[in-house]
Amino acid sequence: MSPPFENIAVVILAAGLGTRMKSQKAKVLNQVLGRPMILYVVDTATQVAGNDVILVVGHQVDQVRKVVSEHALPEYAYQERQLGTGHAVLCALPHVPAHSEHIVILCGDVPMITAATIRNLIEDHLDYERDITVLAVEIDKPAGYGRVLINADNQVTGIVEEADATDEQKKLRIINTGIYCVKKAFLVESLQKIDTDNAQGELYLTDIIAVGHREKKAVGALIAGDEQEFYGINSKEDLRVVEDLMQRRQSGST
């Protein structure tokens, strides 16, 4: 196993209740093969960043902390009201260690993500000296996902959510996985420049991409190979799909 990166912190977004799960538990405490889904993501994060992991919590904060703290020792950031992904990262920033120069942002409901994929993202981001690198994937049925907008020069110009996308944009098949590597200085600066002018009335983290493009920052994407790694859990049906994928992975049949 490769050692953790010394100048990387990982922020995991895990504050949501997940009402579509039809469960009394906080979303990330729902189990995949008998294990809370958040523990898979925390394990991956610690392989990459060691103890420099910040978990953004909200609903059932005490239960989430109890479950996670039995397995790892991340920092915890409290998001009292869920006002969007950009707001969640704002809550995490005061807990990011001073020595961290870049921040990876993960989702607590995407348990299939691997440390190898995150390492590839970080290395691509550092090799190309970018301010932001989006982890993207191309899929056949992109409905419901944010589309990654890439111009003729292969630069990422923005990410548009399904609810805000035009008919033309909805035809795009390269989607945002919700995973990023961002230079910390730019993240701090750009989060002050986004607003809630969108269909959900929230602070979208994705809007920092447009800020970066507008300010001529280095904004790129790494297109990942295995779309199964990014399967997010939003319902009982999603949970069943991920359990099947995880089972096949563990048995070596994927």
C-alpha positions in Angstrom: 0.0 0.0 0.0 1.3 3.5 -1.0 2.0 6.0 1.9 -0.5 8.9 2.3 0.2 12.2 0.5 1.7 14.7 2.9 0.1 17.9 1.4 -3.4 16.5 0.7 -6.5 16.7 2.9 -9.7 14.9 2.1 -13.1 16.3 2.9 -16.1 13.9 2.9 -19.6 15.2 2.6 -21.8 13.2 4.9 -24.4 15.5 6.4 -27.6 14.5 4.6 -30.5 12.6 6.0 -31.4 10.8 2.8 -35.2 10.8 3.0 -35.5 8.7 -0.2 -33.8 5.8 1.7 -37.0 5.5 3.8 -34.9 4.8 6.9 -34.7 6.5 10.3 -30.9 6.4 10.1 -28.7 9.2 8.7 -28.1 8.3 5.1 -24.4 7.4 5.5 -25.2 5.0 8.3 -27.3 2.7 6.1 -25.3 -0.5 5.6 -23.7 -2.1 2.6 -23.0 -5.8 3.2 -23.5 -5.2 7.0 -21.2 -2.2 7.2 -22.2 1.5 7.3 -21.5 2.9 3.9 -19.5 5.8 5.3 -16.8 3.5 6.6 -15.9 2.4 3.1 -15.3 6.1 2.1 -13.4 6.9 5.3 -11.1 3.9 4.7 -10.4 5.1 1.2 -9.7 8.7 2.4 -7.3 7.6 5.2 -5.3 5.5 2.7 -4.8 8.6 0.7 -4.5 11.3 3.3 -3.7 9.6 6.6 -5.3 11.5 9.5 -5.9 14.6 7.4 -9.5 13.7 6.8 -12.5 16.0 7.6 -16.0 14.5 7.8 -18.8 17.0 7.3 -21.7 15.8 9.5 -25.2 17.1 10.1 -28.1 14.7 10.7 -27.6 12.4 13.7 -24.1 13.7 14.3 -23.6 11.8 17.5 -24.4 8.5 15.9 -22.2 9.1 12.9 -19.3 10.2 15.1 -19.7 7.1 17.3 -19.7 4.7 14.3 -16.8 6.3 12.5 -14.6 6.9 15.6 -14.5 3.2 16.3 -12.6 2.7 13.0 -10.8 6.0 12.3 -10.0 9.4 13.7 -11.0 12.1 11.3 -11.8 15.7 12.1 -15.5 16.6 12.2 -17.1 19.7 10.7 -20.7 20.3 11.6 -23.2 21.6 8.9 -26.2 22.6 10.9 -28.4 23.4 7.9 -27.9 21.6 4.6 -27.6 24.5 2.2 -25.7 22.8 -0.6 -22.4 21.2 -1.3 -20.6 24.5 -1.5 -21.8 25.3 2.0 -20.7 21.9 3.3 -17.2 22.5 2.1 -17.2 26.0 3.6 -18.1 24.3 7.0 -15.1 22.0 6.5 -12.4 24.6 5.6 -11.6 25.8 9.2 -10.7 22.2 10.0 -8.3 21.7 7.1 -4.7 21.4 8.4 -2.4 24.3 7.6 0.1 22.1 5.8 -2.5 20.8 3.3 -2.0 22.5 -0.1 -4.7 20.6 -2.0 -8.1 19.2 -1.0 -9.9 16.2 -2.3 -13.6 16.3 -1.9 -15.5 12.9 -1.7 -19.2 12.0 -1.1 -20.1 9.8 1.9 -22.8 8.0 -0.1 -20.4 6.6 -2.8 -18.8 3.6 -1.1 -17.3 1.9 -4.2 -14.7 4.6 -4.8 -11.1 3.2 -4.5 -7.9 4.7 -3.1 -6.2 3.9 -6.5 -8.7 6.1 -8.4 -8.3 9.0 -5.9 -4.5 8.7 -6.2 -4.8 8.9 -10.0 -6.9 12.0 -9.6 -4.3 13.6 -7.3 -1.4 12.7 -9.5 -3.1 14.0 -12.6 -4.0 17.2 -10.8 -0.4 17.8 -9.5 1.3 16.7 -12.8 -0.7 19.3 -14.8 -0.4 21.9 -12.0 -4.1 22.6 -12.0 -6.2 24.7 -9.7 -9.2 22.3 -10.0 -9.4 18.8 -11.4 -12.9 17.2 -11.8 -13.2 13.5 -11.7 -15.6 12.6 -14.5 -16.9 9.5 -16.2 -18.7 8.9 -19.5 -21.9 6.9 -19.2 -24.7 5.8 -21.6 -27.6 7.1 -19.6 -26.6 10.5 -18.1 -30.1 11.6 -17.1 -30.1 13.0 -13.5 -26.4 13.8 -13.4 -24.5 17.1 -13.7 -22.9 17.4 -17.1 -19.2 18.4 -17.5 -18.9 21.2 -20.0 -15.6 20.9 -22.0 -14.6 23.4 -24.7 -12.7 22.8 -28.0 -9.4 23.3 -26.1 -10.2 20.4 -23.8 -10.7 22.8 -20.8 -13.5 22.4 -18.4 -15.7 25.5 -18.6 -18.3 24.5 -16.0 -20.7 21.8 -14.7 -24.4 22.2 -15.2 -26.9 20.3 -13.0 -29.7 18.4 -14.6 -32.3 20.9 -13.3 -30.5 23.8 -14.9 -29.3 22.1 -18.1 -30.5 23.0 -21.6 -31.8 20.3 -24.0 -28.4 20.4 -25.8 -26.5 20.0 -22.5 -28.6 17.1 -21.5 -27.3 15.2 -24.5 -23.8 15.3 -23.1 -22.6 11.9 -21.6 -19.6 13.0 -19.6 -20.9 13.5 -16.1 -19.6 14.9 -12.8 -18.9 12.2 -10.2 -19.0 14.8 -7.4 -15.3 14.2 -6.7 -12.6 16.9 -7.1 -9.1 17.8 -6.3 -8.7 21.5 -5.7 -5.8 23.8 -4.7 -6.7 25.0 -1.2 -6.0 28.6 -1.9 -8.3 28.7 -4.9 -11.0 26.8 -3.0 -11.0 29.3 -0.2 -11.1 32.2 -2.7 -13.7 30.8 -5.1 -16.3 29.7 -2.5 -16.7 33.4 -1.6 -17.7 34.1 -5.2 -20.6 31.6 -5.7 -24.3 32.3 -5.0 -27.6 30.5 -4.7 -29.0 31.6 -8.1 -30.0 28.1 -9.3 -33.1 25.9 -9.3 -32.4 24.5 -5.8 -31.5 27.8 -4.2 -28.3 26.2 -2.8 -24.6 26.9 -2.9 -23.4 24.4 -5.5 -19.7 23.4 -5.2 -19.8 22.9 -8.9 -20.0 26.6 -9.5 -16.4 27.0 -8.5 -15.6 25.5 -11.9 -17.2 28.4 -13.7 -15.3 30.8 -11.4 -12.1 29.1 -12.3 -12.8 29.3 -16.0 -13.8 32.9 -15.8 -10.6 33.8 -14.0 -8.5 31.8 -16.4 -7.4 29.3 -13.8 -6.2 25.8 -14.8 -9.3 23.7 -14.8 -9.3 20.2 -16.1 -11.0 16.8 -15.9 -9.7 13.2 -15.4 -12.1 10.8 -17.2 -12.2 7.7 -15.0 -12.6 4.2 -16.5 -14.9 2.3 -14.2 -18.3 4.0 -13.8 -19.3 1.5 -11.1 -17.0 3.2 -8.6 -19.2 6.3 -8.7 -22.5 4.7 -8.1 -24.2 6.9 -5.4 -26.7 5.5 -3.0 -29.9 7.6 -2.9 -32.6 4.9 -2.5 -33.1 1.3 -1.3 -32.8 0.2 -4.9 -29.4 1.9 -5.2 -28.4 0.2 -2.1 -29.3 -3.2 -3.5 -27.3 -2.4 -6.7 -24.2 -1.3 -4.8 -24.4 -4.4 -2.5 -24.4 -6.6 -5.6 -21.4 -4.7 -7.1 -19.5 -4.8 -3.8 -20.2 -8.5 -3.4 -18.8 -9.2 -6.8 -15.8 -7.0 -6.2 -15.0 -8.9 -2.9 -15.4 -12.2 -4.6 -13.1 -11.1 -7.4 -15.7 -11.5 -10.2 -15.8 -7.9 -11.3 
